[in-house]
Amino acid sequence: MEESQNFGEQQDNSHIFYDPFTILKPLASAVHLELDMINYVVCLLLSFAIGYWFKTQYSGADRQSRAIFTTTIGLGFCYFCYGNAIIHLLLNVFVSYALMLTIDPKIVHKVVFGFSMGYLLLIHFYRWMYQTSYCMDVTSSIMLSVGKTTLLATAIHDGMGKDPKKLSAAQEKDAVKEVPNVIDYASYMFNFQTILAGPMINYSGWSQFLDETHIPLDKTSGKPYDPTGTALEKLQIAVGFAVLYAALTPFFPMSLTIDPELNQRTVFIWWIYHTISCTVLRCQYYFAWILSDAACNASGFGFNGLDKESNAPKWTRATNVNPMKVEFAQNYKEIVDNWNMSTVAWLRRVVYERFDAKYRTWAVYATGAVWHGVSAGYYVSFLSSGLYTLAGAMWRRCMRHYFIKDPNVKIAYDIFGILLSRFILCYNQWPFYIMNLSPSLFTYTKFYFLPQIISLLIIFYLPEVFPPKKSDLKSEKTENTERTEKTDDLKSVKKYSSTRTAVEMEKKEEKIE
C-alpha cells in the first residue's frame, strides 16, 4: 500500500490512473467515505474470506491450479479498484519479465531496477503535475510490483549471475536458479493476498507455497500446522485498528496540526494534539497491513519456522508491521525495523547489500523517497530519517555503554529512548503526510530544526568527545569475516546433513542468519 495522505481525502476521478467500479458508491455515500477507500477495504476483507476458502478447497491441488486461481482473483481485485488503469500495472510487470528472460543474469537486477523504477517515476511525475487530489489509484499496486520484480531480478542475479561463494546465507536461501514460467511469475506478482497492501514477498517463499512444501508436519498430529487461529486473531486486531481510526479521526484529524486556534496555545499543548493525530493516522496503515497479513495466513502462507522456546509455529513471513514496537520503540532504528517491514527488507536486499558501505544508508533512504513519489515532502522526511538513523547508530556506539551497567539507570535510559523515539516519529510524519515543501516544514520550524541540528552534531562531533567503545569498533571490522564464516557453516550443514528434516534445517538457518 502506498504510504501517503489520508484514505478519505477527496479524489479526482478523471485522471488516467483511477477508473474503478462504482457499484459500491451508494455504500460509500451512506458511510461518508470515498469510493476508493470503500473498494479497497471491501477487497481486503474479501481477500481474507477467499484465502480461507482457498486453503480448504485447493489444498492438495497442483501447482498450476493454485497459481492460476491466486492470479485471477488478484487481477479481479485490481480491475475492480482501478479499472482500465490496470494496463500500467501489466506493462510494468511484463516488460520487467521480458527483461529477465533476455538480459544477462550478471546485470539483470540493474536493468530491471532501472526500468521498473523509471516507469514508476514517470507515473509519479505525471500525478504530481496534473492530479489535484489524492486517491488510492493503481500507483499503489505498481509500487508493490516494483518491489517484487526487483526482488526477483536480484534473486536471479544471485542464483545465476553471481559467484555462490560471495552470497550471504540469506541471499543463498532466496536465490533463484532459473527464471520462473509466466504462470508462476504472474501468480507471484498478482496474487490476491498481497496485490493491494503487500507485503513484498520473496519468490522462493511463494514458490514453496505453490508446491505446498512451505509448512512441515506437526509431529503430534501428523498434519501440516494450521494458521487459522492466528489468521482470525490478526483479523480481529486489524478490525480493532479500523474502529479506532474511524472513531477518533473526526476528533483528531491531521489538519489539527495547522489549526490556527490550536497554534495559539503553548507548544506543549499543540504537540500533544499533533502526536495523537499522528497516532490515529497510523491506525489506517496498521489495519491494511495486518489484514493483508491475516489473508496470507488464512490461505496458508506465512509460515516462518518454529519458536525456539515454545516450539510453536510462527506465522510472521507476511508480517509487515509490529504496531507496539513502533509506538513504543526505544530508538529510531527500532521504528524503521518494525514499520513497513517488507519494504525495509526489499531496500536492504536490493539496495543496501549492493552499495559500498560508505553510501548505502543514504542510497536506501533516497530510493525509498523516489519509490514513494516526486513530492518534496517525501524527500524531506526520508533524508531526515537517514540523518536520524546515522545519529542513532553513532550515539549507541559512543554512549550507550555508559547507561546499561546500572539497572536503574538503564530503565531511565530506556524510558527516555521511548519518549524521544515517539517525538521523532511524529516530528517526521508531517512532511510525509502533507507532501508539499513549504507546509511540510511547518513542524520543523516549530522546533527550529533542532532534531536535525543535534543529529549532525552527534554524527560529526560526538566521536571526538566520546570515542566509540573499542569492542564496537572491533565488531565492525570483523563483521564481514563473521558473515563469511557463517555462510560457509550453512553450506557445510546443507552438504553433510541432507537427511535432517525441513524444520531442523530452517531452525539452523535462522540461527546462522
Number of C-alpha atoms within 10 A of each C-alpha: 20 20 14 18 17 19 21 16 15 15 19 13 17 9 15 19 24 23 20 21 15 14 11 14 15 11 15 17 12 9 9 11 16 19 27 28 18 21 24 22 17 13 20 26 18 16 29 25 14 19 23 22 14 18 19 13 10 15 15 11 12 12 17 13 13 22 23 16 15 24 24 15 19 24 20 16 24 25 19 19 29 25 19 16 20 24 14 18 24 17 14 22 21 16 14 23 21 12 17 24 15 9 13 14 24 15 16 24 25 15 18 26 21 13 17 22 21 16 18 23 18 13 20 19 15 15 20 14 10 9 18 11 13 18 24 27 25 27 25 20 25 27 23 26 26 26 26 22 27 26 26 30 28 29 30 26 24 25 23 18 17 16 10 13 11 12 18 20 21 14 18 18 15 19 25 21 13 14 18 18 10 12 15 20 22 22 25 29 30 27 26 31 30 26 27 29 23 31 28 27 24 22 25 16 19 20 19 14 20 22 16 19 13 22 21 18 15 14 9 6 8 9 11 15 18 18 22 17 12 16 25 17 11 21 21 15 17 24 17 15 20 18 14 16 22 14 12 15 15 9 13 20 18 24 10 17 20 14 11 9 9 16 14 10 11 9 12 9 12 18 20 10 18 24 20 18 21 20 19 23 23 17 22 19 27 24 26 24 27 28 28 31 30 37 31 30 30 30 26 26 27 25 22 19 24 18 11 11 6 7 9 12 19 16 23 18 19 26 23 27 24 17 17 10 15 22 19 16 24 20 23 23 17 16 24 18 19 20 20 22 19 23 19 19 18 20 22 16 17 21 20 20 14 13 15 11 9 8 10 16 20 19 19 22 23 16 15 19 21 18 20 20 24 21 20 17 25 29 23 20 23 23 20 17 21 17 20 23 20 18 22 18 16 20 19 15 19 21 16 16 13 11 15 15 10 9 10 11 12 16 13 13 15 17 14 13 17 18 16 15 22 21 14 17 21 18 21 22 21 24 26 22 19 22 22 16 15 11 14 22 20 17 20 17 10 12 11 12 12 12 18 16 11 12 21 16 13 21 18 11 12 18 17 11 9 12 14 19 15 11 10 12 12 10 11 11 11 10 10 12 11 12 16 16 13 18 23 16 15 20 15 11 15 15 10 9 11 10 9 11 10 16 17 12 18 14 16 14 20 14 11 15 13
